[in-house]
Amino acid sequence: MSELVIPNKKKLALVAGRSHPALAQAVATELGVELLPTDAYDFANGEIFVRFDGSVRGCDVFVLQSHTAPLNKWIMEQLIMLDALKRASAKRITIVVPFYGYARQDKKHAGREPISARLMADLFKVAGADRLMTVDLHTSQIQGFFDGPVDHLFALPLLAEHVAKSVDVSKVTVVSPDAGRVRVAERWTDILGSPLAILHKRRDPLVPNEAKVLEVVGEVEGRICVIVDDMIDTGGTIAKAAEALFANGAAEVIVTATHGVLSPPAAQRLQDSGIREVVVTDTLPIEPARQFPKLTVLPIAPLIARAIQEVFGDGSVTSLFK
């Protein structure tokens, strides 16, 4: 069946775009529902067509689409899906965006620059979204860009549980890769009971995706250093961070991140590094060409499904992280 009915007669419908079919099916399985059948294809000139093969009138609809490459195509497809659902009289529309595209463009660094993360939120609202659900935004203030409820999910418990099972936590030092991640790193220290170290770095504005690590603040000598970040793109910053930690006497380095973007040459760069393990979730699809022996991918579907159940049942998403 494609609908989940609870005593108050509310109806849940789960629809998904084409960007990450494996995750969509995994979420549907966790919820015990079927994905609403959808016809979606590209015209010869690149325009996208979407039509739902079932009624959504009066439904509480969740639209799942992760913004992977080609990112702009999948964002546009999700916007078109929202418009179709709004015109089909869906009662409430929640966009579920495991990885929120353009999140790194959340502020102006210099004059004449866009704030693209805000533009994304505006586009979703105009297209018909009533609510936004996402996982580990690049910065928390993006929640304020969307004019409506935002459910900000955290992969930290999932990642931290994996680390705790893999190493002796008494030997762990949690490492923030920059000042912006310190607050997230502090949550890790609360869970693992580990000390905190910070990498002070400066980016070269002329070289995107690269950073120069200047200093390690904290005790890392002889420790198992766990770098915690929201995403890994080309892996350049992470590789340099690991080099700095080893130069300061770290015994081992483990890298954790929610989103495995893993743009080339990330796979080769991280595999060739001294890093022991790279742990990410499957908020983004990771094709075989971007996988490597040191990579561990944890399933995010159970968390997303539980959050959807809480929203649908008017429960508490916050309770999932207490």
N, C-alpha and C positions, 0 to 999 in steps of 0.2 A: 504493500500500500504506500501511497505517497503523502498521507496525512497522519499526524499524531493528534488524537482527540483526548482531552481531559474533561473531567466532570462539568466544568463551566462552559463547555461547548466551544472553547477556543480551538482553532485549527492551525497547526504548524505546517509550513511548507519550506523545504530546503531546495534551493536552486543553486547552480554553480556554472561559472564560465569555463572556458576551455584551458585556462592557464595551468591548472594543477589538478587533473582528474583523479590522481591517486589519493590526494588529501581529501578531496570532496567525497569520494566513496568511503574513505575511512571514517569521516565525520558522520556520514549517513548511517554507517554500520553501528557506530557507537550510540547514535540516537535511536536506532531501531526503526528507521524510516527509509523510504526510497527517495532518491533524487527526482524532482519533478522533471519529466521528459522535456527536453528543450531542443529545438532546431536552431542551430547557429552555424553560419558559414560566411565566407568572404566572397564578395563580388569580384569580378575581374579587375576593377580599378582599386581594390583594397577596402571598399566600404564593407561594413559588417551588418549582417541581418540576424535578428534574434526573434524567435516566437516560441511561447510556452505551450506545450501540448496538454493542457489541463487547466481547469479553473483555479484562480487564486482569489476570487471574490471573497472578501471578509477574512482572509487568511493573515496570520502573522508570518511574514515571509523573511527568510534569512538568505542573503545573496552572498555566496562565498566566491571570492576571487583574490588570488595572491598576485601581487604585481611583480612578476618575473619578466625576463627578456622574451620577446620584445615588449618592454614595459608599457609603452604608449598605446600599443594595440589592445592590451588586456584592460587598461584603464578605460579606454573608449568603449570596449565591449561591456564592461560593468555599468557604465553610465547609460548605455542603450538598454540594458536589462532593467535598470531602475525605472527608466521612462516607460517601458512596456508594462511593468508591474503596476506603476501608478495609474496608467490608463486602463488597466484591467481591474481596478477597484480593490487592490490589496488593502487590508485594514491598516497594517503597520509594516514598514520595510526596514530591516536592519541589514546594513552592509557589513559583512565579515571579511576583513582585510588582514590576513595573518602578517603580511609584510606590506607596509604602507609606502607606496611609491613617493618619491620626492621628499621624504622626511628629512633628509640631510640639508635641504634648503628651507630651514625653519626661521631664518633671520637674515638681515642684510649685513654683510661684512664690509661693504663699501657702497658708494653711491651708484645709482642706476642699476641695482640688482633686484630681482624679483624675490618674493617670499612664496615660493612655489607650493610649499606644504599647506599654506593658507588657501591658495587658489584651489588645490585639490579638495579641501573640505567644502569650499563654496560650490564647486561643481557637483559634488555628491548631494549636497542639500538641495540645490536647484533641480537636479535630476529626479529627486523624489525620496531620498533617504531620510528616515525619521530618527535613526539611531546608528551609531558606529561602534563596531567591535574590532579590536586590533590587538596585536601581540608585541610588546616591548618596542614602543615608539623610540625613535632616536633621541628625542627630548620630550619630557612630559608635558611641556607647555603646548604642544600641538593639540592636546585635548581641548584647549580653549579656542582653537580655530573653528571647530565644528559647532554649529548652532543647534545643539540638541544633546541628548545623553550620549556619553562615550564610555564604553566598557574597555578599560585598559588591562589586558591580561599579562601575566608575567611567567616566563619560562624558568625563572630562577629555581623554584622548588624541584623541578624536573632535572635541571642541570646539576644542581647541588647534590641531589640524591645520587646521581651517577658518580660524581667525584668522590663522595663519601664512601661509596662501595668499592672504589678503585684504589684508593691510597690510604695511608695512615694520616688521618686529619690532624693529629698532634704535630705533624711535621709540615703542615701546609701554611703558606703565606698567601693571602688573597692579594692580587695585584690589579690596581686600576690603571688602565693604559693611558689615561689622561685625567685632568682635573674634573672634566665633565662626567666621568663615570664613578666618581668617588662615592656618591650616595648609593648607587647600586652595589658597589663593592662592599660598603658598610653592611648592607643587608646580608651579603654572603658571610661576612665575619660573624654576624649574629647567629646564622644557622650553623656554621661549621665551628664556631668558637676559635677562629684563627686570627692572627695579627694581620695588619693591613700595610701594604706598600703602594707607593704611587710613582708612576713614571711621568717625569716632567719632559714635555716635548714641544717642539715648535715646527709647524708645517711650513714648507716652502710654497708660497702662493703661485709660483710659476710651474710647480710640478704637482699635479693632482694625484691623490691617493698615496702620497708619500709623506713621511714625517721623519724628522731627525730627533732621536731620543737624546736628551741632554743630561739627565740625572735620574738616579734611582733614589727615592726617599723612603727609607724603611729598611728593616733587617731581612735580607734574602739569602745571606750566605748559608750554604748547607741545607737550604729549605726546598720543599716542593712548591714551586710558584705556580699559582693558578691565575692566569690572566682572564678577566671577565669583561666582555664587550657585548654590544648589541648586534653587531654584524661583522662579517669578514668579507671584504670585497676582493681586492687583488692580493691580499696577504702581505703587502710590503711593510705596512706599519707593524703588524704582528711579528713578522720575522725580525725586524729591527729591535722590537721590544724584547724578544727572546734573547737576541745577541747581547743586549745591555744587561739582562738578568744573569746570563751565564758569565759575563765579564765581571759581575759583582759577586760571583761565587755560588749562584743557584745550583742546586743538585739536579733538579729536573724542572721542566716547564710543561704545563698543560694549558691549553687554550680552550676557553668556552665562549660560545656566542649563540644567540638565539637564531640569527638569520645567516645561512650559508650562501651568500651571493656567489662567492668563489669565481670571480671573473678571471680569465687567463692573465698571468701565469700562476694563479694562486695554488693550484693543485701541486705543480712541480716545485714551487717555491717552498711550500709548507712541508712537503714530503722530504725535501733535501735539507731542511733545517734540523736543528737539534731538538726540536719540540717532540715530546713523548707522544702526545695525543691531541687531536683537535676535535672538540665535541660541539655539535650544532643540533638544531632541530630541523624538522622537515616543513617549516613554514614556506619554504621555496623548494621547487623540484630540483634535485641534484642528479643530473644525467651522468651516466658512467664515465664520460670523458672528463668530468670535473671531480670525480671521486679518486681517492688515493688510500693506501693501506693504513695511514695514521688517522683517518677520518672515522668518527663515530656519529651516526645520525639517529637522534631520538624522536619518537613519534609525538607530535603535538595534537593530534586529533582528539584524544581523550579530554584534554583541557578545554579545547574549543567546544566540544560537545557538551561538557558539563556547564560551561558558561551559557550556551544557547538554552539549555534546559532551565537554568536559573532565570534568564530573561523571559522566556516563554511562560514560566510559572510564576512570574512576578516575585521571584526570590532575590537572594543577595549574591551578586557576583563577588563582592569583597570577601564573603565567607570562604571562598575557595582558597584564599591565601592566608588565612589565619592559622 
